[in-house]
Amino acid sequence: MLPEVLAQVKRLLDAGATVVCSKPNQSPSLANYPKCDEEVRSLANQLWGEGKESVQPVGNGKLFTHGDVAAALTELGIAPIAKVVTPKSGDIRIAARQDGDTKLFFVANVSQKPAKFAASFRVNGMQPELWDAETGVMQFAPLWREKDGRTEVDLSLGAAKSVFVVFRNPAASVDRLASIDADGGYKLSSDEKGRPVIAASTNLSGAA
């Protein structure tokens, strides 16, 4: 961490901020080397101490020394704005932002293998949409449900692919598809009204 950034972290903590960060031990820059590394280690020792405590009071703030954001949110009693629920995977990254009343989530599969999973968002009562930045296709999420005040959306992403999950309109008060239990291949999409469309992806010729 740059010495200037670490100094700003200290100012935030002194002012009462909560910071989650593991202890830095050197600067990523060669500017003012080797003094820059000495400055980082000196100030880090002041803030993190020996690092034996998972939570360190600093000024009016609180420093979570382990750098584990999920654990810190749990300890603070804050539900994460977005998370992967099934199956849990470290290869899925989710970033969030809000524009007015519109909530946007960028969901990326950073692995080189396709991934099917359910993601949970801290949103309730709104219709999830899927926006593909590569193709420009925008559609209603075909498979989703509300659970414990959150919205779970089933997603399927190819290797190194991503999608925007967008909430901008109230959810329609109609029955919707919450899950599928089926053998064989199928393709799931939705029509312009948000109704799910299931198409067989295998040859069904000759079926009765």
Secondary structure, 3 states (H helix, E strand, C coil): CCHHHHHHHHHHHHCCCEEECCCCCCCCCCCCCCHHHHHHHHHHHHHHCCCCCCEEEECCEEEECCCCHHHHHHHHCCCCCEEEEECCCCCEEEEEEEECCEEEEEEEECCCCCEEEEEEECCCCEEEEEECCCCCCEEECCCEEEECCEEEEEEEECCCCEEEEEEEEECCCCCCCCCCCCCCCEEEEECCCCCEEEEECCCCCCCC
